């Protein structure tokens, strides 16, 4: 069986890792040097002795792959109520896969503070976008040369706000309930959208994927991606939830046993649909089962469409699916207490899962809803547990979603309200989008 991509591990660095970290630092900062045409940037000329001194004063974390090779690192220096974060570095061939995000969140967790501070160059747009997305804001600039200005950014997390901030990073991740997701929405009992996506995969990529590749944003456990890979399509799945991707990889191992060679057609990326760069184009890109609605900030929404446009072939199609609000406008009447939705038993394991939903609050101005899903799990030995997943979802009316599409330089080719291609006006809004000619 072909080897599969392993889980990324983040851990404390040892002193013996410092030489490797420094070499990685030199490699990672070459792209920064090119931006500023300055190959004497401090990170590129820092001596090992200085890194060793920093190691004694601060905290170093490393990200390692399945072979324990260091592919990323970060360091931080707690100082009273402030933690100063420095040199978030990722190996160039691993950039754009969410490793920087994971390192930054990990170092924040490692150094509980009420204020975090970091800096980057004023032309380092990707870095600035990443930090803003994670709650950082500019507070000062320092000109260090005619070509380079340092942008200092901070994130304040008061005692009351810290819990809220950490909870926000948990939303839409399925950190706790990933292990039961397939029981509820399982591959064994596929939802009606899979034949729909299969049809467009054949249309865009060829009967066996000979004409192009398929990219799925918010791929989760592989619910859609794996059935398509099973039929010969080359599939790349991207998701922000490492827990969901871990289940995807477990499912892929099982698929490889049943169909040797399938793993060669599947690539799994831990990353953000609002900030990804894969380095190739796709004939079909999808964001199935309302995954796009997990992106709620306007800047991130625009970034999703920009990334999609960048990765579409000239004749490629992007399919985005959101729910159609039952009222216009939605208001506080949408909210309700927790209710029982239904129950499913996994015949293979005997695990029984009951699903509940609570509609906690709504922001009608920004059109964001805040439900949570709860799962009551009963195991064959009688053990029980309750798993809760907080969600936040942006909702759209058809005209609004169309406007976002067109603003991004795409056009809506078709619109459906269900996977049988029912006309607009039903339960869902499904847009098929192409690049504007």
Secondary structure as GFF3:
##gff-version 3
##sequence-region A 1 437
A	DSSP	beta_strand	9	12	.	.	.	ID=ss1
A	DSSP	three_ten_helix	15	17	.	.	.	ID=ss2
A	DSSP	alpha_helix	18	28	.	.	.	ID=ss3
A	DSSP	alpha_helix	30	36	.	.	.	ID=ss4
A	DSSP	alpha_helix	42	45	.	.	.	ID=ss5
A	DSSP	alpha_helix	48	57	.	.	.	ID=ss6
A	DSSP	beta_strand	59	64	.	.	.	ID=ss7
A	DSSP	beta_strand	70	79	.	.	.	ID=ss8
A	DSSP	beta_strand	82	90	.	.	.	ID=ss9
A	DSSP	three_ten_helix	92	94	.	.	.	ID=ss10
A	DSSP	alpha_helix	99	110	.	.	.	ID=ss11
A	DSSP	beta_strand	115	121	.	.	.	ID=ss12
A	DSSP	alpha_helix	125	133	.	.	.	ID=ss13
A	DSSP	beta_strand	137	143	.	.	.	ID=ss14
A	DSSP	beta_strand	149	156	.	.	.	ID=ss15
A	DSSP	alpha_helix	159	170	.	.	.	ID=ss16
A	DSSP	alpha_helix	178	185	.	.	.	ID=ss17
A	DSSP	alpha_helix	193	205	.	.	.	ID=ss18
A	DSSP	beta_strand	214	217	.	.	.	ID=ss19
A	DSSP	alpha_helix	225	230	.	.	.	ID=ss20
A	DSSP	beta_strand	235	239	.	.	.	ID=ss21
A	DSSP	alpha_helix	242	258	.	.	.	ID=ss22
A	DSSP	three_ten_helix	262	265	.	.	.	ID=ss23
A	DSSP	beta_strand	266	270	.	.	.	ID=ss24
A	DSSP	beta_strand	282	287	.	.	.	ID=ss25
A	DSSP	three_ten_helix	291	294	.	.	.	ID=ss26
A	DSSP	alpha_helix	298	311	.	.	.	ID=ss27
A	DSSP	beta_strand	312	323	.	.	.	ID=ss28
A	DSSP	three_ten_helix	332	334	.	.	.	ID=ss29
A	DSSP	beta_strand	336	345	.	.	.	ID=ss30
A	DSSP	beta_strand	352	363	.	.	.	ID=ss31
A	DSSP	beta_strand	368	378	.	.	.	ID=ss32
A	DSSP	beta_strand	384	390	.	.	.	ID=ss33
A	DSSP	beta_strand	393	394	.	.	.	ID=ss34
A	DSSP	alpha_helix	398	407	.	.	.	ID=ss35
A	DSSP	beta_strand	410	416	.	.	.	ID=ss36
A	DSSP	beta_strand	428	435	.	.	.	ID=ss37
###
